[in-house]
Amino acid sequence: MKAMMVVGTTSHAGKSFITTAICRILARQGWHVTPFKGQNMALNAYVTTSGGEIGHAQAVQAWAAGINPRLEMNPILLKPQGNMTSQVILGGKAVGVTTAVDYYEKYFEKGWNVITQSLKSLATEYDFVVCEGAGSPAEINLKHRDLTNMRVAKYLNAPTILVVDIDRGGAFAHVVGTLQLLEESERALIKGIIINKFRGQRSLLDSGVEWLENYTGIPVLGVIPWRDISFSAEDSLDLLERPRRGENEINITVLRLPHIANFTDFEPLDAEKTVSLTYLDLKDNLGYPDAVIIPGSKTTISDLIALHGTSMSKKLQDYVAAGGVILGICGGFQMLGKMVLDPEQLEGNNISYPGLNLLPVETVISAEKIIRQRQTCSVYPHAGFLITGYEIHQGITHIVENTTQPNRTNIHGLFEDSSLGIVNDNQSVWGCYLHGIFDNGAWRRTWLNYLRNRRGLSSLPTGITNYREQREVILDKLADIVDEFVDLSPLLNK
């Protein structure tokens, strides 16, 4: 199996973007290619058909390669959950919680074993693997326990690309400093440099590129201009750099929870030209958008406490009372209820926590994690749409019967399997356990049309393809950009 490695001088240099593009480029050339990231730290996860979790970025890279995501593509997933701890996912399954200090002692050997076994498994089915690193390969205080960068490159003897984000400034120092801190055997694997996110006149950079090649002895494979193209974000820091669009016909606000998870759910909304999507800090003014979304959370109770502590919970209650629309997904769904119960104190020090009291439900947090793909049919806002998505949650939500209020608001199932979501009578509060719900084009448009009709706007066509078809167009655009500005032949001919 031929291999290629992509590492970066810093986080957010563009490793995921370039790895994804290379997967699509190689697939176009006829290679049977697979992505790989030994260890990923992210709260955006995807559920494979076998029922395990991998980083969502690796799922996108698999789709770019024209194959289905599988566990071996991301054998270790770390999901930060506060208090300097992370949930450890090995081979798709949660195996424990650890601190950064204890991780090396408890999981390094296990982690490296699952990485090498995964690579051996992929080698039996694919003829090319494109590996993505994490952060920087030159963090000298962490290199002894780095499972993701040059350890993998050396294991595969993979020609490696070093990516630098020139938009941040200091690009030449980043490249030279990174190379200086690598061991000689690691530095020998760096076969090319890519300068990413360049703004301005290309000719002004030529002398710098010439100097960099002469000084390092490594060719600059290309300079990629800065482009405003939607691409899956790996963590919530990307949301801070997300360009804000002007007001459109429909304004939707997503709460930026402290432990926000799976915000890739909202990429299909962001791709709608009539929708303006805004991520809001809990301390900011809510205003009166057309809808508010409470997203998934790695730690529901902690983020629920944050809602109450910032008074956002009161703002949300007032917003609904004034006629607003709220949708909660996964952890956000759990927060909409009367109570979140934690009898085993898995997430906090108490047994019960008051919710937002916007839906007559309670959630019981449990140690068992529900991880599975789902297919069902819609009931609301329109019956009969085939719906696909996936569940990742700890806890079971059930409707609370209240015999003292016989005229309480009726609750309706969103889907044929009502355990996946509910909506109240006037359709002002929606709760859903399905990640990827907005990927379903007809359902998404029908839900948006509900919001549009409330404002007296005409309905959008609902006979559209699902978001995966739009994503294919985006992936082709990413590959086109890299193919135009980067010469990969020095690595492919190795």
Secondary structure, DSSP 4 states (H G I P E B T S, - for coil): -EEEEEEESSTTSSHHHHHHHHHHHHHHTT--EEEE-SEEE-S-EEE-TTS-EEEHHHHHHHHHTTS---GGGSSEEEEEEETTEEEEEETTEEEEEEEHHHHHHHHHHHHHHHHHHHHHHHHTT-SEEEEE--S-TT-TTTGGG--SSHHHHHHHT--EEEEEEGGGS-HHHHHHHHHHHS-HHHHTTEEEEEEEEE-S-GGGGHHHHHHHHHHHS--EEEEEEP-------SSTHHHHTPPPPPP-SEEEEEE--TTEE-GGGGHHHHT-TTEEEEEE-TTS-----SEEEE-EESSHHHHHHHHHHTTHHHHHHHHHHTT--EEEETHHHHHTSSEEE-TT-SSSSSSEEE---SSSEEEEEEEEEEEEEEEEEB-SSSTT-EEEEEEEEEEEEEEPP-TT-TTPPPEEESBSSGGGEEEETTS-EEEE--BTGGGSHHHHHHHHHHHHHHTTPPPPP-----HHHHHHHHHHHHHHHHHHHB--HHHHT-
